[in-house]
Amino acid sequence: SERASIVGVYKDTGGEPELVQLLPSGVSPEGAVAIPGRNLFATANEVDLVEDGGARSHVMIYERGEGEAAYPQIRSVEKDGLPIGFGALSGLAAADKPGFLHAVNDSVFSSQPTIFTIDATQKPALITEALPITRDGAPAQKLDIEGIANDGEGGFWLASEGNSDKLYSHALLHVNKKGEIKQEIALPEELRANEIRYGFEGVAVVGEGDDQVLWMAVQREWKDDEKGFVKLVSYKPSSKEWGAVRYPLEKSEEGWVGLSEISVHGDYAYIVERDNLIGEAAKLKKLYRVALADLKPAALGGELPVVNKEEVRDLIPDLQSLNGYVVDKVEGFAVDAAGNGYVVTDNDGVDDSSGETLFFSIGAMDAM
């Protein structure tokens, strides 16, 4: 499938073909050939990603073998005779059971933003439910959902990244367990005055009740930020107070570096920091953590304290494990109810992408 950048592998049963596996093909396959004598299969892919630092027009080679399929790492169950459609997964949050998580899609699917339920106890992981996000009974459009967190009452906090070119506003959303938007919180003037296109890329919850505080990771430097520093923004729903700290970014000789996720587990906030490069050009796809004790927000508009960060894991070896090129967007991270960390990548809805969605566990977080 050229548009989906994928190859379907079927078994000839003598009757209706049986789907065995889906393979990520590289971008836009134009031809394929089997080499039975060597158990190989190859695709020729026409799209050239040189401007993005990725693979040129290229050939992908696969070897057939017995055993567990390496890909896909996530798929969906069927509802009403069709699989649940999904793509561009941009944020993760733990559900209330070990091995279960929630995910959201981003602006590629802005006509119907959705909260997905993932059963990661299966292999591959299964998307089992899709909850539409609605506003006044209709699909909630003009949103770019990049972060999700449980509100502790069955609903969710969502972070929506703004883009004035698309008439999107940076915002926090509070939805109930039915996916209905009950509250939309706009940014205060101190933030709006300096906003750019790259905004909230994750939301996390610390505390409960009147002490609950939300933390949002801003992806890139805004107009009032010193180069190499981005904000972690706080919001306290009970008092409607805003604040922030500064987070130091790694340096990069090419492309840009920014944040893609913030998630809380135990005494730490975990943060995904990455460059925007792919393939051999990709140098930074890492998970860091900041002690919650250091997240002491100062008032917006004044001097903000700088937090210390600690590297937890380099994710590039994980992204190389299937022998394809390193994808750009490590977008989601969460720790489930059993304390295991999970990572998901955003496939941009197959826009200038191979369409791969990688979903994997990095194991027990308390052991790191």
Secondary structure, DSSP 8 states (H G I E B T S, - for coil): -TTTTEEEEEE--SSS-EEEEEEE-SSSEEEEEEEGGGTEEEEEE----GGGT---SEEEEEE--SSS----SEEE-EETTEE-----EEEEEE-SSTTEEEEEE-GGGTTS-EEEEEETTSSSEEEEEEEE-EETTEE--S--EEEEEE-SSS-EEEEE--BGGGTB--EEEEE-TT-BEEEEEE--HHHHTT--S--EEEEEEES-GGG-EEEEEE-S--TTS-TTEEEEEEEETTTTEEEEEEEE----SSS-EEEEEEEEETTEEEEEEEES--GGG---EEEEEEEGGG---B-TTS---B---EEEEE-HHHHTTTSS---S-EEEEEE-TTSEEEEEE--GGGSSS-----EEEEEEGGG-
